[in-house]
Structures are given as structure tokens and as C-alpha cells.
């Protein structure tokens, strides 16, 4: 996990606990099937990362827009993956051997 953390922008590390708590809320609700939670967390991670990228960047052309989209998608997926990983670590820790 430490290697993955090297690829996430420090400003976006806050997304990991945010997505974790969002996933916990979705898990407790009856409106969402468990199998859809990782996909929803990925979409939420990309949307939040895109919001941050757009708010913190000056874009002058198409290349800047494509770079922003790429950064948002990769950062959002990495953060969502880490939040699911943290959830799975907790579940494995609670299991009886």
C-alpha cells in the first residue's frame, strides 16, 4: 500500500477516509447492493478529484483539460481503491482464524 500512496497527490489523501465513510454509509443503506459499492466509490472519487483539479488549475487549452481529466480519473480510482483496501483490512482483522 505504501507504494500506491506515492502516486496519490498529498492534497487528495483526504479522499481516502471520505470515501471510506461514504462506503460505510452505502453499506448500511438498503438502497445499494454491496457489489455496486466499489463502483460508486470509484465514481465519487473521480468526481471529487475532478472538482479539486478544476478548482486548483488554470486551464488554457485542450491539453490542460485532458491532463486534468486524466489526473482526476487516476487519483479518484487510486483513492477509492485505498478506501476499499482499508475496509478489507478491517474485515480481515475482525475474522476469527
C-alpha positions as CSV (number, residue, x, y, z in Angstrom):
1,X,0.0,0.0,0.0
2,X,2.9,2.3,0.7
3,X,3.9,2.2,-3.0
4,X,0.4,3.2,-4.1
5,X,0.5,6.1,-1.6
6,X,3.5,7.5,-3.5
7,X,1.2,8.0,-6.6
8,X,-1.6,9.9,-4.8
9,X,-1.2,13.6,-4.5
10,X,-0.9,14.6,-0.9
11,X,-3.8,17.1,-1.2
12,X,-6.1,14.3,-2.3
13,X,-5.2,11.8,0.6
14,X,-8.2,13.2,2.4
15,X,-10.4,11.5,-0.1
16,X,-9.5,8.1,1.3
17,X,-11.3,8.5,4.6
18,X,-14.1,10.4,2.9
19,X,-14.7,7.6,0.5
20,X,-14.3,5.0,3.3
21,X,-17.1,6.7,5.3
22,X,-19.2,7.1,2.2
23,X,-18.8,3.4,1.5
24,X,-19.7,2.6,5.2
25,X,-22.9,4.6,4.8
26,X,-23.8,2.9,1.5
27,X,-23.2,-0.5,3.1
28,X,-25.6,0.3,5.9
29,X,-28.3,1.5,3.5
30,X,-30.7,-0.9,1.8
31,X,-30.8,1.1,-1.4
32,X,-27.4,-0.1,-2.8
33,X,-26.3,-3.6,-3.4
34,X,-22.9,-4.4,-1.9
35,X,-21.4,-5.4,-5.3
36,X,-22.1,-1.8,-6.6
37,X,-20.3,0.0,-3.7
38,X,-16.8,-0.1,-5.2
39,X,-18.1,1.2,-8.5
40,X,-19.9,4.0,-6.7
41,X,-16.9,4.9,-4.6
42,X,-14.8,5.0,-7.8
43,X,-17.2,7.4,-9.4
44,X,-17.4,9.5,-6.3
45,X,-13.6,9.5,-6.1
46,X,-13.2,10.6,-9.7
47,X,-15.9,13.3,-9.3
48,X,-14.3,14.7,-6.1
49,X,-10.8,14.6,-7.6
50,X,-12.0,16.4,-10.7
51,X,-13.6,19.1,-8.6
52,X,-10.2,19.6,-6.8
53,X,-8.3,19.5,-10.1
54,X,-10.6,22.1,-11.7
55,X,-10.5,24.3,-8.7
56,X,-6.7,24.3,-8.4
57,X,-5.7,24.5,-12.0
58,X,-5.5,27.2,-14.7
59,X,-6.5,25.7,-18.0
60,X,-5.5,27.3,-21.2
61,X,-6.3,24.7,-23.8
62,X,-7.4,21.2,-24.7
63,X,-4.1,19.7,-23.5
64,X,-4.7,21.1,-20.0
65,X,-8.2,19.9,-19.9
66,X,-7.2,16.3,-20.9
67,X,-4.4,16.4,-18.3
68,X,-7.0,17.4,-15.7
69,X,-9.3,14.6,-16.7
70,X,-6.5,12.1,-16.6
71,X,-5.3,13.3,-13.2
72,X,-8.9,13.2,-11.8
73,X,-9.6,9.7,-13.1
74,X,-6.3,8.2,-11.9
75,X,-6.4,10.0,-8.5
76,X,-10.0,9.2,-7.9
77,X,-9.6,5.5,-8.7
78,X,-6.4,5.2,-6.5
79,X,-8.2,6.9,-3.6
80,X,-11.3,4.7,-4.0
81,X,-9.1,1.6,-4.2
82,X,-7.3,2.6,-1.0
83,X,-10.6,3.1,0.8
84,X,-11.8,-0.3,-0.2
85,X,-8.4,-1.8,0.8
86,X,-8.7,-0.2,4.3
87,X,-12.2,-1.7,4.6
88,X,-11.0,-5.1,3.6
89,X,-8.1,-4.9,6.1
90,X,-10.6,-4.2,8.9
91,X,-12.8,-7.1,7.8
92,X,-9.8,-9.5,7.7
93,X,-8.6,-8.3,11.1
94,X,-12.0,-9.0,12.7
95,X,-12.2,-12.5,11.3
96,X,-11.5,-15.4,13.6
97,X,-8.8,-17.7,12.5
